[in-house]
Each structure stands twice: as C-alpha cells, then as structure tokens.
Amino acid sequence: MKELKLMKGNEAFAEGTIRAGADAYFGYPITPQSEVLEYLMAVRPYETTGMVVLQAESEIAAINMVYGGASCGKRVLTSSSSPGISLKQEGISYLAGAELPCIILNVVRGGPGLGTIQPSQSDYFQSVKGGGHGDYKCIVLAPSSVQEMYDFPKLGFELAFKYRNPVLILSDGIIGQMMEKVYLDEPTPRWSEEEVIKNSPWATTGKVVDRERNIITSLILEASIQEKHVIKLYEKYKVIEENEIRYETFQCEDAEYLFVAYGSSARICQKAVQILREKGIKAGLLRPITLLPYPKKAINDLSKQIKSIVVVEMSMGQMVEDVMLAVECKIPVNHYGRTGGVIPSPKEVADFMMQKIKGE
Amino acid sequence: MQISTKDIIKPENLVYTKTKLLTDTPLSYCPGCGHGTANRIVMEVLDEMGVQDKTIGIAPVGCSVLAYNFMNVDMIQAAHGRAPAVATAVKRVFPDKFVFTYQGDGDLAAIGTAETIHACNRGENITIIFVNNGIYGMTGGQMAPTTLPNMKSSTSPYGRDVEIMGHPLRITELVAQLPGTYFVSRQAVHTPAAVRKAKKAVRKAFENQKLNKGLSFVEIVSNCNSGWKMTPNDSNKWMEENMFPAYPLGDIKVPKDENI
C-alpha cells in the first residue's frame, strides 16, 4: 500500500532522494528550488537513513562536493536553478569526463542573466547540447508532474550508475512550486560500504592490497588517448540512445495534428488537445520524458500520419530544432513559445494550432 | 681486500628506502623543486600510520596535478581550486577515511579561496597540505596570490607592483583565525632539518584527523627554481632570504591542550 501525500514538486523531489537511498545532498539556496534544501534540513535524514545534507558556500562548491561524493561510489546529488546551474557547468563537464554517476536537478527560471524567478524552459540547449566544455552528454529527464519529481531521483540514480554518467533532471518553476498528490513508495535502503565497493569497483574507497589504486580524473594529456576516451564516451551514449528513450503519447492513435512538448508545457498542451478535440480537430500530444536521448524515431514515425506539428516551449524555440531534425522536413513544424517567465494558456496554444491548420 | 659496490649494497647496510606509498613513476616535478620531498613526506607519514587502505587524496590543478601518478593511494583529481569542496564530500560520506588535499598557492589561495576558507571554517575533519612557491609553476611562472612585492614573474615582468597588482595573500595566517581550524603550521623542505620538522607537522595533521579534531592545515614554503629562473641552490638561498621573512616558518595555531 503506497502512502498518498499532497506535496510541492521541490518537496516531493527531496523526499524522493531520501527514499531513493541517496547518500548525500549538497545544495545552495536559489529561487525557485530552495525548498529542496529546506525540506531536507527540516526532515534531517542524517538522523534516520544517514544521508548527508550540507549547505555549500556556492553552487560551484556544491557541484564539486557532488564530484567528491560520486568519486566514492556514493549516490549523491545537487539541485539549483538556471543561474546556479550555469555556475555548475564546469563541474558537470568534469563529472562527465570522469564518468561519475550523480543527479543534478535544475528547476528552470527565466533568463538570460539573473533573469526572473518565474518558470521557464530556456535551459534546454544548455542541458542537451553541452552546457560545459568538451565533448560530452548528460542523460536528461524532464518531469511534468509532482509525481515524477518524486519518482525521478530513483530512476536517475539507476541510470546514472548503470552508465556511470551524470543525470540532469530538467524541471521548471511550475513543477517545482505546484502542489499535487504524490504516491510515496517504500524507501530503498542506502548501500553499505560493501555494496558500494561491489557496485562501483572503480570508486575511491581506499586502496586495499588486492587491487591497484583507483584514480578519478578527467585529465588525459596524451591527445590520442584523450580521443579514445571521448570515442568510448560516445559509444556509451549510443547504447543509452538504444535503451533509454522514454516518452508518452496522448490521443495520438488517430491524430492528424501533433503537439510536441515536455514538462509544464506538456501539461498545458494536454488541455489544448482536449479543447481542439471538442472542436472536432484530431489533435494529439507527444511528451518526451528523456530529452537526451531524444525520441527522434517516435516523432518521425508519427510524422507519417500527422499533417503538421506545433512545438510548445517556454522559450524562444530550442527543442523545436530537435523536432525538425526528427521529422526530416517531411511535414511543417511550427513553434509556439512564451518566455521570460510567462506561462502560455491552453487556449492560446490551441488557438495557435487552429491558426496553423487554417493556414493563417 | 678491495670492497666493491656489490658488497656495500646489502640489506643490512640499507639506511633508507622509498616508501611503498610512492609509486615507481618518475616524478614530473623539475629537478631541485621541493614538491618531490613534500610528496614523499606525506606518503611516508601515511605509510608509517598504516592507513593506505583508508586514505583518499585529492590532487589539485597545477604542478602537482599528476600527484595521483606518484601517490600510491586512491586519488581524485579535482577542478582548479575545488579540492577542499571535493574533500569535504569525501570525508562526509566516508567519515572513517583519511582525507587530504595537496594544493599549490594558485589553486588554494586564488581560484579556490572560497572553498579553502569555507572548508576551514566548517572545521571539516581533513588535512590540507599547501605548497607555496609564490608562483604559478605549471603554466610557466605567472604571478600568484603569494608572489612577493617586487618579485618578477611572467605576468609581473617588472616586479609585483602592489599598488596595481595587490598584496601577497597570507592565507595561512587567515585560516588560522577561523574557529574550524585545529592545527595550522608553516614549514619548509629545503634542508634535512626542515624536512624533519615538516614531516612532524604533517604527522600531527593526520593524527589530528584520526582523533576527529577538525581541520589541520600545513603550509610548505617551497622554491620554484624553474619559475624563479634560478639554480636550485640559488633558489633555496633566495627563499630563505625573501620568502621566509614574508612567510615565517613555525606553528601558527596550536591546540591549547597540547604542546608540540
């Protein structure tokens, strides 16, 4: 029997990390995600599960603490919002280079610069096209409900350790702040030191006589070896693409017109589909759950039955580029975006699709 | 009877051997530089304490970026300046391990100032080994936070003009003021006597960690004969005459309950 609770997205995430068996959280306050750290400090999991919770002196320190904890084979994470995530990019690049598993939550707010504290989806490019320096990719999960904010720490750790890769959870200010009912499952226990050593034999757990010392580094000075390392990373990303694509469709069976949207925008589009269906328009929605790997094939397959696509994002148009690549210019792809913290209404999204259908 | 070298090299005549906590990898430090000795005494202490299997070291960015090739313990190479943050997490998730950072002055006292001060202020139960040679050695001799007034470097080619470039930062005196530091000492490794003293301080720093006393911070003032563009001997003499007056050797913060 699962426990049912009414929670904020940020709180559900925090509770999800404890119940996912996390070993440590390192955070720094920034709106609209400070409830993650506040919740953990109030709940004090270090007294129950032994999970470390520490407020760092900066986002930079926090991500480097994640680097340290992840080097030890522990389940560690951090969270922040857009400007703070920009500060973390150096650390994320190091984590990816050294192939360290961890979770980084971004509760996105409008930018650029200090921007606004209102919700936005303008960090898509930063999340899926790089962010930090060098050839690397993170696995990117996009929750669209408070339930998924709770569920994704567990899923995130599974993927992070399966592939030894950082996992970004790309949320936004709506999902972080809104309250919904959440089903809480039974807690996963933290790993014992024996389990850590067994699960992550590469980790710095102390050099014992029967193994060589473990070294965590992203420094490879010899160019040909660095190239081999990057190629190895990209072979891993290929496997991730083959196995880990996740998406959800809504009323796509007979759809002639398709919305593609993630996170909060997908929730808005779901309502817009209903509005359009009431008017006799066969609209549907595809919601990518993994933004990296991206559900290219699913969108391409659907494009065979679809007349045109509207991509809805709270940005000036970022994910729309991946949808255009996915459909290979076979059908028109339009973009509807609000930005700077403005949230589109289902009606304006439905109206926009209607205009496009009428050829306006 | 004539004695050959073979007769001399016998186990019973052996007075010194390289600690097994140093690997056989040739050191990448310039000949004459103090880093090699500093690496050695840290590893000797850990060997003598018998804690190889419980030790996790954090290497910085700088001349000792490759310390993990020489130190035969589990090592993490950190981003520039972030070693104290990395070490904080390692110690927090593994409270029973011996955790140390090994950092230079650019890493610890410029780009990593915030991480250094806050790890010290939180009283993280770790050991920080800080090698101060007053210059960025790895990148080719640029001005460091600890470069002395009027001292020449590739980015202060006419000497450090404190009016324009600011004053050298005595970060060791600074961290000694923080409640979280338990033991703060400044040493050198340019003479056998200095090496013995430095090793004693390093030993103390790790013993404190074993006793959960808080943060121990050992600065080692070192030469950089390449960066200073001197012979090793001249650089050591210059260090005694110029670095030591600015960075006086000795214990800076000693626990009240102890006599060292």
HADDOCK unambig.tbl for C-alpha pairs under 7 A between the chains (distance, minus, plus):
assign (segid A and resid 52 and name CA) (segid B and resid 92 and name CA) 6.98 0.50 0.50
assign (segid A and resid 57 and name CA) (segid B and resid 118 and name CA) 6.72 0.50 0.50
assign (segid A and resid 61 and name CA) (segid B and resid 82 and name CA) 6.83 0.50 0.50
assign (segid A and resid 61 and name CA) (segid B and resid 85 and name CA) 5.46 0.50 0.50
assign (segid A and resid 61 and name CA) (segid B and resid 115 and name CA) 6.52 0.50 0.50
assign (segid A and resid 64 and name CA) (segid B and resid 82 and name CA) 6.40 0.50 0.50
assign (segid A and resid 64 and name CA) (segid B and resid 85 and name CA) 5.80 0.50 0.50
assign (segid A and resid 64 and name CA) (segid B and resid 86 and name CA) 5.33 0.50 0.50
assign (segid A and resid 65 and name CA) (segid B and resid 85 and name CA) 5.16 0.50 0.50
assign (segid A and resid 65 and name CA) (segid B and resid 86 and name CA) 4.64 0.50 0.50
assign (segid A and resid 65 and name CA) (segid B and resid 88 and name CA) 6.63 0.50 0.50
assign (segid A and resid 65 and name CA) (segid B and resid 89 and name CA) 4.88 0.50 0.50
assign (segid A and resid 67 and name CA) (segid B and resid 86 and name CA) 6.31 0.50 0.50
assign (segid A and resid 68 and name CA) (segid B and resid 86 and name CA) 4.22 0.50 0.50
assign (segid A and resid 68 and name CA) (segid B and resid 87 and name CA) 6.36 0.50 0.50
assign (segid A and resid 68 and name CA) (segid B and resid 89 and name CA) 5.34 0.50 0.50
assign (segid A and resid 68 and name CA) (segid B and resid 90 and name CA) 5.31 0.50 0.50
assign (segid A and resid 69 and name CA) (segid B and resid 89 and name CA) 5.19 0.50 0.50
assign (segid A and resid 69 and name CA) (segid B and resid 90 and name CA) 5.33 0.50 0.50
assign (segid A and resid 69 and name CA) (segid B and resid 93 and name CA) 6.52 0.50 0.50
assign (segid A and resid 72 and name CA) (segid B and resid 90 and name CA) 6.73 0.50 0.50
assign (segid A and resid 204 and name CA) (segid B and resid 56 and name CA) 6.64 0.50 0.50
assign (segid A and resid 204 and name CA) (segid B and resid 74 and name CA) 5.25 0.50 0.50
assign (segid A and resid 204 and name CA) (segid B and resid 75 and name CA) 6.62 0.50 0.50
assign (segid A and resid 206 and name CA) (segid B and resid 52 and name CA) 6.98 0.50 0.50
assign (segid A and resid 206 and name CA) (segid B and resid 53 and name CA) 4.50 0.50 0.50
assign (segid A and resid 206 and name CA) (segid B and resid 54 and name CA) 4.75 0.50 0.50
assign (segid A and resid 206 and name CA) (segid B and resid 55 and name CA) 5.41 0.50 0.50
assign (segid A and resid 206 and name CA) (segid B and resid 56 and name CA) 6.06 0.50 0.50
assign (segid A and resid 206 and name CA) (segid B and resid 73 and name CA) 6.95 0.50 0.50
assign (segid A and resid 206 and name CA) (segid B and resid 74 and name CA) 5.55 0.50 0.50
assign (segid A and resid 207 and name CA) (segid B and resid 52 and name CA) 6.29 0.50 0.50
assign (segid A and resid 207 and name CA) (segid B and resid 53 and name CA) 4.47 0.50 0.50
assign (segid A and resid 207 and name CA) (segid B and resid 73 and name CA) 5.63 0.50 0.50
assign (segid A and resid 207 and name CA) (segid B and resid 74 and name CA) 5.49 0.50 0.50
assign (segid A and resid 208 and name CA) (segid B and resid 53 and name CA) 4.81 0.50 0.50
assign (segid A and resid 213 and name CA) (segid B and resid 72 and name CA) 6.49 0.50 0.50
assign (segid A and resid 213 and name CA) (segid B and resid 73 and name CA) 5.66 0.50 0.50
assign (segid A and resid 213 and name CA) (segid B and resid 74 and name CA) 5.02 0.50 0.50
assign (segid A and resid 214 and name CA) (segid B and resid 74 and name CA) 4.88 0.50 0.50
assign (segid A and resid 214 and name CA) (segid B and resid 75 and name CA) 6.55 0.50 0.50
assign (segid A and resid 215 and name CA) (segid B and resid 68 and name CA) 6.95 0.50 0.50
assign (segid A and resid 215 and name CA) (segid B and resid 74 and name CA) 5.79 0.50 0.50
assign (segid A and resid 215 and name CA) (segid B and resid 75 and name CA) 4.91 0.50 0.50
assign (segid A and resid 215 and name CA) (segid B and resid 76 and name CA) 5.76 0.50 0.50
assign (segid A and resid 216 and name CA) (segid B and resid 75 and name CA) 6.37 0.50 0.50
assign (segid A and resid 216 and name CA) (segid B and resid 76 and name CA) 4.64 0.50 0.50
assign (segid A and resid 216 and name CA) (segid B and resid 77 and name CA) 6.07 0.50 0.50
assign (segid A and resid 217 and name CA) (segid B and resid 76 and name CA) 6.13 0.50 0.50
assign (segid A and resid 217 and name CA) (segid B and resid 77 and name CA) 4.92 0.50 0.50
